[in-house]
Amino acid sequence: MLLHLLAAAQDEVTAQKRSNHYVGIQANQLVRQLFNFGGSTSSINNPYLITYAVNSVRSGWGFNCGLGYTHMEVREEDPFNPRETAINDFFIRLGVERKVLIGEKWITSYGVDILRESQKNITESNSQPGNFKTETRNRGTGIGLRFTLNYNISEKILLGTEATYYYKSMKETREGTGVPRLPLLTQKPKIAAVKNISRL
């Protein structure tokens, strides 16, 4: 389930609205802190923590972007094989979309996005007979469709969900140093279809 909290604002020119601006944050973790629906621990597949959109009031067409960054450090205090892992992931998407008002409270949108992502994972181990370090990098681009459904909680606050269908081409590079030494490994780009359907 992917939920968004959106804040909306309007530009006004001589008392006539020209465009609407929307800033969104991913609200899944917040909802899980407030409500526990059966103790579900399913992962969140959508990496875009912050979104922004600007749309024409007259036509509904506009621009949308999303950003996501993850930094995580994991330490395993094994006396025989202590390990430290650092994860750095960056995601960005840019696209065009159209928002359509349904009744007085509902807003739906559809659009096309282009994607770029970079993921880096470094693991260091101090095990015997020697230390070693592995570094894995994943880089990729993609394109796909996005659909959203939003509900106006108030004049400035919306609650929304989205479904995305993305095709990605990914390239993985893996390198190791130390004892044992791992060879440089580069995999050919892989094309995969990634579907993320979110439900309210």
Order of alpha helices (4+ residues) and beta strands (2+ residues): beta-beta-alpha-beta-beta-beta-beta-beta-beta-beta-beta
